[in-house]
Amino acid sequence: MKQQKTIFWITTTLIFLFEGVMPALTSQTEMAKKGITDLGYPLYFGTALAVFKVIGALSLILPMIPKRIKEWAYAGFAFDFIFAGISIIAIHGICIEAMFPLITFIVLALSYVSYHKIEALKSNS
């Protein structure tokens, strides 16, 4: 159980920092706006995405959030990472920038699996 908790907290904290804190602090910078428009999305999409990322990141890290909400947050981040990778590849081709969503998806998957292992161990106790 301790190993699963360690994996969960490390991976979930990374998701929280990358998908909650960073968008909250940087979503309105010129660089972020340029990134959104370069991929062909309107500026309001970047703002909405940042809001949902912050809400999702908080949902994953706060223990009092219901399991069903956490499931939605995991699903939302999975879609975000998959479509981010697709968008980058569609515009720029296969490049190093397209690897970041894939790597973050793997971190998310580790968080998800460890979350469910912890929940299973709790219910067996």
Z-matrix of the N, CA and C atoms (Angstrom, degrees):
N
C 1 1.462
C 2 1.526 1 110.16
N 3 1.336 2 116.98 1 -39.08
C 4 1.464 3 119.99 2 -178.26
C 5 1.532 4 110.86 3 -63.09
N 6 1.330 5 116.72 4 -41.59
C 7 1.459 6 120.34 5 179.09
C 8 1.531 7 110.62 6 -62.36
N 9 1.326 8 117.52 7 -43.10
C 10 1.464 9 120.85 8 179.58
C 11 1.525 10 111.27 9 -64.23
N 12 1.330 11 116.45 10 -40.16
C 13 1.467 12 119.62 11 177.74
C 14 1.523 13 111.17 12 -64.44
N 15 1.322 14 116.48 13 -39.76
C 16 1.465 15 120.20 14 178.49
C 17 1.522 16 110.48 15 -62.96
N 18 1.339 17 116.49 16 -47.78
C 19 1.471 18 120.70 17 178.36
C 20 1.523 19 109.92 18 -60.37
N 21 1.338 20 116.40 19 -45.40
C 22 1.461 21 120.30 20 -179.68
C 23 1.525 22 110.99 21 -58.56
N 24 1.316 23 117.74 22 -50.97
C 25 1.460 24 119.73 23 -174.25
C 26 1.518 25 112.73 24 -69.32
N 27 1.320 26 118.21 25 -35.35
C 28 1.473 27 119.93 26 177.19
C 29 1.525 28 110.19 27 -66.67
N 30 1.338 29 116.79 28 -50.55
C 31 1.465 30 119.59 29 -176.93
C 32 1.525 31 112.18 30 -68.09
N 33 1.332 32 116.66 31 -39.88
C 34 1.456 33 120.03 32 -179.07
C 35 1.526 34 111.13 33 -69.46
N 36 1.322 35 116.84 34 -35.68
C 37 1.464 36 119.99 35 176.24
C 38 1.528 37 110.64 36 -65.44
N 39 1.333 38 117.24 37 -39.63
C 40 1.470 39 119.81 38 176.49
C 41 1.531 40 110.90 39 -62.23
N 42 1.329 41 116.71 40 -44.25
C 43 1.473 42 120.08 41 177.20
C 44 1.526 43 109.65 42 -61.58
N 45 1.330 44 116.68 43 -44.06
C 46 1.465 45 120.91 44 179.39
C 47 1.533 46 110.92 45 -58.52
N 48 1.319 47 117.08 46 -44.46
C 49 1.471 48 120.56 47 -179.12
C 50 1.526 49 111.56 48 -68.27
N 51 1.350 50 116.86 49 -47.70
C 52 1.466 51 120.94 50 -177.11
C 53 1.523 52 113.13 51 -72.61
N 54 1.323 53 117.05 52 -35.71
C 55 1.463 54 120.05 53 -172.59
C 56 1.521 55 114.29 54 -109.47
N 57 1.323 56 117.87 55 -8.03
C 58 1.460 57 120.97 56 178.53
C 59 1.514 58 111.93 57 -114.08
N 60 1.319 59 115.46 58 -57.10
C 61 1.465 60 120.09 59 -175.64
C 62 1.531 61 111.44 60 -73.08
N 63 1.329 62 117.23 61 -50.67
C 64 1.475 63 119.33 62 -177.18
C 65 1.525 64 113.23 63 -59.74
N 66 1.346 65 119.64 64 -47.98
C 67 1.473 66 118.26 65 177.44
C 68 1.526 67 112.84 66 -61.77
N 69 1.336 68 116.61 67 -36.31
C 70 1.466 69 119.42 68 179.27
C 71 1.523 70 110.76 69 -62.43
N 72 1.319 71 116.61 70 -35.91
C 73 1.469 72 120.64 71 -176.51
C 74 1.526 73 113.82 72 -89.64
N 75 1.339 74 117.63 73 -25.02
C 76 1.466 75 119.03 74 -170.68
C 77 1.522 76 115.74 75 -120.26
N 78 1.332 77 119.35 76 -3.39
C 79 1.468 78 120.09 77 -171.88
C 80 1.523 79 114.17 78 -64.24
N 81 1.308 80 117.58 79 -22.34
C 82 1.464 81 119.62 80 -178.34
C 83 1.528 82 113.38 81 -102.75
N 84 1.335 83 116.63 82 10.83
C 85 1.460 84 119.45 83 176.90
C 86 1.526 85 109.45 84 -75.63
N 87 1.312 86 116.18 85 159.98
C 88 1.464 87 120.56 86 178.92
C 89 1.523 88 111.15 87 -63.07
N 90 1.322 89 116.70 88 -36.52
C 91 1.460 90 120.58 89 179.90
C 92 1.532 91 110.83 90 -63.69
N 93 1.333 92 117.13 91 -42.86
C 94 1.469 93 121.14 92 179.16
C 95 1.525 94 110.25 93 -66.30
N 96 1.319 95 116.82 94 -42.61
C 97 1.464 96 120.50 95 179.56
C 98 1.530 97 110.74 96 -63.13
N 99 1.331 98 116.27 97 -40.99
C 100 1.463 99 120.55 98 178.18
C 101 1.522 100 110.42 99 -64.12
N 102 1.339 101 116.60 100 -40.58
C 103 1.462 102 120.61 101 178.71
C 104 1.518 103 112.26 102 -60.50
N 105 1.316 104 116.73 103 -42.15
C 106 1.471 105 121.47 104 179.56
C 107 1.527 106 110.38 105 -66.63
N 108 1.336 107 117.25 106 -47.29
C 109 1.467 108 119.75 107 -177.73
C 110 1.529 109 111.29 108 -70.20
N 111 1.337 110 118.10 109 -32.85
C 112 1.474 111 120.49 110 177.61
C 113 1.526 112 111.32 111 -62.98
N 114 1.329 113 116.60 112 -29.79
C 115 1.468 114 120.33 113 178.01
C 116 1.527 115 112.00 114 -84.18
N 117 1.341 116 116.43 115 -1.46
C 118 1.460 117 120.28 116 175.94
C 119 1.515 118 114.85 117 92.47
N 120 1.321 119 116.87 118 9.28
C 121 1.467 120 120.14 119 -179.42
C 122 1.526 121 110.19 120 -96.24
N 123 1.332 122 117.45 121 149.62
C 124 1.471 123 119.93 122 176.14
C 125 1.534 124 110.09 123 -72.73
N 126 1.323 125 116.70 124 157.67
C 127 1.472 126 121.26 125 -177.30
C 128 1.524 127 112.65 126 -60.20
N 129 1.327 128 117.40 127 -36.25
C 130 1.468 129 118.30 128 -179.14
C 131 1.527 130 111.64 129 -62.87
N 132 1.330 131 117.38 130 -26.48
C 133 1.458 132 120.72 131 177.83
C 134 1.537 133 110.58 132 -63.92
N 135 1.319 134 116.45 133 -40.25
C 136 1.467 135 120.69 134 178.34
C 137 1.515 136 111.89 135 -63.61
N 138 1.322 137 115.98 136 -39.61
C 139 1.468 138 120.00 137 178.61
C 140 1.524 139 110.60 138 -66.19
N 141 1.317 140 116.97 139 -47.37
C 142 1.471 141 121.03 140 178.87
C 143 1.527 142 110.42 141 -61.59
N 144 1.312 143 116.52 142 -41.95
C 145 1.467 144 120.71 143 179.57
C 146 1.523 145 111.06 144 -61.44
N 147 1.324 146 116.92 145 -42.59
C 148 1.464 147 120.76 146 179.19
C 149 1.529 148 111.23 147 -63.05
N 150 1.320 149 116.92 148 -42.39
C 151 1.468 150 120.72 149 179.13
C 152 1.524 151 110.26 150 -61.92
N 153 1.328 152 116.85 151 -47.33
C 154 1.463 153 120.09 152 -179.40
C 155 1.529 154 112.02 153 -67.15
N 156 1.332 155 117.22 154 -33.28
C 157 1.464 156 119.80 155 177.17
C 158 1.526 157 110.95 156 -64.91
N 159 1.307 158 116.53 157 -43.43
C 160 1.471 159 120.24 158 179.16
C 161 1.523 160 110.17 159 -63.13
N 162 1.329 161 117.14 160 -46.00
C 163 1.472 162 121.06 161 178.92
C 164 1.532 163 110.25 162 -61.68
N 165 1.320 164 116.87 163 -44.53
C 166 1.463 165 120.72 164 179.56
C 167 1.511 166 112.64 165 -64.04
N 168 1.328 167 116.90 166 -42.27
C 169 1.462 168 120.77 167 -179.92
C 170 1.521 169 110.77 168 -64.16
N 171 1.326 170 116.38 169 -41.69
C 172 1.471 171 119.76 170 176.76
C 173 1.530 172 110.65 171 -64.09
N 174 1.329 173 116.25 172 -37.90
C 175 1.465 174 120.12 173 179.13
C 176 1.517 175 112.15 174 -61.95
N 177 1.325 176 116.57 175 -36.62
C 178 1.462 177 119.69 176 -179.54
C 179 1.520 178 112.58 177 -74.51
N 180 1.309 179 117.26 178 -35.78
C 181 1.466 180 119.95 179 -171.10
C 182 1.529 181 113.58 180 -89.38
N 183 1.326 182 117.43 181 -24.95
C 184 1.469 183 119.77 182 -178.31
C 185 1.525 184 110.10 183 -84.83
N 186 1.329 185 117.84 184 121.84
C 187 1.463 186 120.22 185 -174.81
C 188 1.529 187 114.78 186 -67.96
N 189 1.325 188 119.04 187 -22.81
C 190 1.469 189 119.96 188 -176.50
C 191 1.530 190 113.48 189 -82.67
N 192 1.309 191 117.18 190 -2.52
C 193 1.470 192 120.82 191 179.74
C 194 1.534 193 108.70 192 -73.29
N 195 1.334 194 118.05 193 133.73
C 196 1.469 195 120.64 194 -179.55
C 197 1.537 196 112.48 195 -59.47
N 198 1.324 197 114.99 196 150.52
C 199 1.472 198 121.48 197 -177.94
C 200 1.527 199 112.33 198 -57.21
N 201 1.317 200 116.89 199 -39.69
C 202 1.469 201 120.38 200 -178.15
C 203 1.531 202 111.17 201 -62.45
N 204 1.320 203 117.22 202 -39.47
C 205 1.470 204 121.16 203 177.80
C 206 1.524 205 110.00 204 -65.92
N 207 1.334 206 116.24 205 -41.30
C 208 1.469 207 119.97 206 177.24
C 209 1.533 208 110.38 207 -60.20
N 210 1.331 209 116.97 208 -40.73
C 211 1.470 210 120.42 209 178.10
C 212 1.527 211 110.79 210 -59.81
N 213 1.324 212 116.47 211 -43.35
C 214 1.463 213 120.44 212 177.92
C 215 1.529 214 111.23 213 -63.48
N 216 1.315 215 116.46 214 -39.24
C 217 1.469 216 119.98 215 178.45
C 218 1.524 217 110.49 216 -64.32
N 219 1.333 218 116.66 217 -45.54
C 220 1.471 219 119.19 218 177.29
C 221 1.525 220 110.85 219 -59.15
N 222 1.341 221 116.73 220 -44.60
C 223 1.465 222 120.10 221 179.93
C 224 1.526 223 111.11 222 -63.05
N 225 1.329 224 116.38 223 -43.30
C 226 1.465 225 120.25 224 179.64
C 227 1.520 226 112.05 225 -60.78
N 228 1.329 227 116.26 226 -43.82
C 229 1.467 228 119.19 227 178.12
C 230 1.526 229 111.32 228 -66.25
N 231 1.329 230 116.99 229 -38.10
C 232 1.466 231 119.65 230 178.27
C 233 1.527 232 110.15 231 -60.62
N 234 1.343 233 116.73 232 -47.52
C 235 1.465 234 119.77 233 177.09
C 236 1.526 235 111.23 234 -61.11
N 237 1.320 236 116.68 235 -41.59
C 238 1.463 237 121.52 236 179.77
C 239 1.526 238 110.62 237 -58.13
N 240 1.329 239 116.88 238 -48.87
C 241 1.465 240 120.38 239 -177.29
C 242 1.523 241 111.86 240 -68.18
N 243 1.319 242 116.51 241 -40.49
C 244 1.463 243 119.83 242 179.21
C 245 1.527 244 110.23 243 -63.00
N 246 1.325 245 116.59 244 -49.24
C 247 1.466 246 119.38 245 -177.79
C 248 1.526 247 113.03 246 -72.69
N 249 1.319 248 117.18 247 -27.79
C 250 1.468 249 119.32 248 173.98
C 251 1.524 250 109.49 249 -63.66
N 252 1.324 251 116.00 250 -45.33
C 253 1.465 252 119.64 251 178.01
C 254 1.518 253 111.87 252 -61.78
N 255 1.333 254 116.68 253 -44.15
C 256 1.470 255 120.85 254 178.43
C 257 1.526 256 110.49 255 -61.53
N 258 1.335 257 116.95 256 -44.53
C 259 1.470 258 120.59 257 -178.92
C 260 1.528 259 111.29 258 -61.99
N 261 1.308 260 116.28 259 -44.43
C 262 1.467 261 119.72 260 -179.36
C 263 1.521 262 110.52 261 -64.16
N 264 1.325 263 116.73 262 -45.25
C 265 1.471 264 119.92 263 179.70
C 266 1.524 265 111.00 264 -64.66
N 267 1.335 266 117.80 265 -38.91
C 268 1.464 267 120.87 266 -179.92
C 269 1.522 268 112.06 267 -63.34
N 270 1.321 269 117.05 268 -36.18
C 271 1.469 270 120.76 269 -177.06
C 272 1.533 271 112.03 270 -90.16
N 273 1.324 272 117.10 271 -44.43
C 274 1.470 273 120.85 272 -172.36
C 275 1.523 274 114.30 273 -108.64
N 276 1.329 275 117.24 274 -5.11
C 277 1.460 276 120.12 275 -175.73
C 278 1.522 277 109.89 276 79.53
N 279 1.320 278 115.14 277 -178.31
C 280 1.462 279 119.03 278 179.55
C 281 1.530 280 107.61 279 -71.37
N 282 1.333 281 114.34 280 117.90
C 283 1.454 282 120.68 281 -176.32
C 284 1.528 283 109.42 282 -148.11
N 285 1.292 284 116.34 283 174.35
C 286 1.464 285 121.39 284 -177.97
C 287 1.529 286 111.48 285 -62.94
N 288 1.332 287 118.09 286 -34.02
C 289 1.468 288 121.49 287 179.49
C 290 1.525 289 112.04 288 -62.82
N 291 1.320 290 116.99 289 -28.45
C 292 1.464 291 121.16 290 -179.70
C 293 1.525 292 111.71 291 -74.27
N 294 1.316 293 117.19 292 -14.54
C 295 1.465 294 120.60 293 -179.80
C 296 1.530 295 112.13 294 -78.05
N 297 1.325 296 117.76 295 -28.26
C 298 1.466 297 120.08 296 -176.86
C 299 1.529 298 112.43 297 -59.99
N 300 1.348 299 119.78 298 -46.89
C 301 1.472 300 118.14 299 176.72
C 302 1.526 301 112.78 300 -61.22
N 303 1.321 302 117.57 301 -34.75
C 304 1.463 303 121.00 302 178.68
C 305 1.527 304 110.78 303 -66.69
N 306 1.314 305 116.61 304 -44.52
C 307 1.468 306 120.93 305 178.78
C 308 1.528 307 109.83 306 -63.34
N 309 1.317 308 116.77 307 -43.44
C 310 1.463 309 120.78 308 179.77
C 311 1.534 310 110.20 309 -66.00
N 312 1.324 311 117.27 310 -34.93
C 313 1.466 312 121.34 311 175.83
C 314 1.528 313 110.43 312 -61.86
N 315 1.310 314 117.32 313 -40.47
C 316 1.468 315 121.29 314 178.61
C 317 1.526 316 110.44 315 -65.06
N 318 1.329 317 116.86 316 -41.64
C 319 1.470 318 120.47 317 176.52
C 320 1.532 319 109.79 318 -61.75
N 321 1.330 320 116.38 319 -43.57
C 322 1.461 321 120.97 320 177.67
C 323 1.529 322 110.86 321 -60.43
N 324 1.319 323 117.19 322 -43.59
C 325 1.464 324 121.08 323 -179.97
C 326 1.533 325 110.79 324 -62.28
N 327 1.315 326 117.57 325 -39.93
C 328 1.474 327 120.71 326 176.75
C 329 1.524 328 110.70 327 -63.19
N 330 1.326 329 116.56 328 -41.17
C 331 1.457 330 121.02 329 177.34
C 332 1.523 331 109.97 330 -62.11
N 333 1.318 332 116.45 331 -45.89
C 334 1.472 333 122.32 332 -178.10
C 335 1.526 334 111.28 333 -61.83
N 336 1.317 335 116.67 334 -48.39
C 337 1.467 336 120.80 335 -178.72
C 338 1.525 337 110.39 336 -63.58
N 339 1.329 338 116.86 337 -44.76
C 340 1.466 339 118.99 338 -179.46
C 341 1.528 340 111.19 339 -66.88
N 342 1.329 341 117.79 340 -35.92
C 343 1.467 342 121.18 341 175.95
C 344 1.529 343 110.36 342 -58.22
N 345 1.322 344 116.50 343 -46.36
C 346 1.467 345 120.18 344 -178.79
C 347 1.525 346 112.37 345 -70.38
N 348 1.316 347 117.50 346 -33.48
C 349 1.466 348 119.71 347 176.00
C 350 1.528 349 110.61 348 -65.75
N 351 1.324 350 116.44 349 -40.82
C 352 1.473 351 120.60 350 177.66
C 353 1.522 352 110.12 351 -63.50
N 354 1.324 353 116.80 352 -44.78
C 355 1.466 354 120.97 353 179.38
C 356 1.531 355 110.92 354 -62.10
N 357 1.325 356 116.63 355 -39.98
C 358 1.464 357 120.30 356 178.83
C 359 1.537 358 110.75 357 -65.97
N 360 1.316 359 116.96 358 -41.12
C 361 1.461 360 120.61 359 178.50
C 362 1.529 361 110.83 360 -65.96
N 363 1.324 362 117.22 361 -36.66
C 364 1.469 363 120.92 362 177.47
C 365 1.533 364 110.85 363 -63.80
N 366 1.324 365 116.11 364 -43.50
C 367 1.468 366 119.11 365 -176.47
C 368 1.533 367 111.93 366 -74.08
N 369 1.338 368 117.68 367 -21.84
C 370 1.468 369 120.76 368 176.67
C 371 1.523 370 112.28 369 -82.50
N 372 1.327 371 116.74 370 -13.88
C 373 1.479 372 119.91 371 -177.70
C 374 1.496 373 112.01 372 -80.01
